[in-house]
Amino acid sequence: MKKYVIAILLIGFVNFVFGQTERISNKNVADSFEANYNSDNFEEIFLSFSPEMQNALPLDKTKEFLIGLKTQVGKITKRQFVKYEQTYASYKTNFERALFAVNISVDNNDKINGLFVKPFKESNLPKIVRNSSKLILPFKDQWTVIWGGDTKDLNYHVESEAQKNAFDFVITDSIGKSYKTDGKTNEDYYAFGKELFAPCDGEIVLVVDGVKDNVPGVLNPVYVPGNTVIIKTENNEFLFFAHFKHHSIIVKEGQKIKQGQLLGLCGNSGNSSEAHLHFHIQNVEDMNTATGVKCYFDKIQVDGQTKMDYSPIQHERISN
């Protein structure tokens, strides 16, 4: 599964600011940016840029960025000045579907000469190194780890803060293929439609179940995780499942579940090229602020051998 954290640096120029009290010029510019963003007045935002910013980010690119941001995270619902970071006034900014730091720099003419949007990191977020809940694998039969491990060669997810310990699982045949016939339909893939289960007891805290499955090889970057379930364990670990089959999830937000309970079916929704399960653990519910947690399964079969308290890696074939 591809990374889906929005972080874009437009451009910044030196404009030294001292102290940690918000300057009125920054407040006025930030207020105007929020109002125009929420009202889709993207051209007004472009007009508030300095000449250097306008040259670096023309109107069409400005609109593309802002429309993409709004499509993914929605309107700004709350904004709070936090501090100055070099030339930027940094704001803790609640969007409808995410929490970001929006950093804005202004020049001596009160024009925006720097704009930076990144995930907001709370200083008091819980730190979890590995899971303490005992987990079973979330599927029956034998599956193959296509991404998993601690290095970039084994697991491209390591570059994402929230997904750095993630796994991608598929089902492969005796020659290592994940599909039969020509692989042009989702039904060709061995994992498509397979049942997925809760690895432990917990509470369902998020369900997304309206994303259509892709044609194999055609990715959907609009909602990257596709159909999604997040389970909160009694140890405050958040188990993240992505790419369920369209309208296959049978659990509801707020529902208490037991280990081994059916969640839904494996699919090919979101930023996914073929039917597979993306699974990882994070320390908080919101992926935009989360840190990935190393995942160990209590007792599993790995290439035919029993492993206790084990975290599988790429190419291993695993089962409960």
PyMOL commands that set and color helices and strands:
alter all, ss='L'
color gray80, all
select helices_A, chain A and resi 24-38+42-47+51-56+59-73+156-159+186-188
alter helices_A, ss='H'
color red, helices_A
select strands_A, chain A and resi 8-9+76-85+88-95+99-106+112-119+143-147+167-170+195-197+202-208+227-232+238-244+256-257+262-265+277-282+292-293+297-302+305-310+317-319
alter strands_A, ss='S'
color yellow, strands_A
deselect
rebuild
show_as cartoon
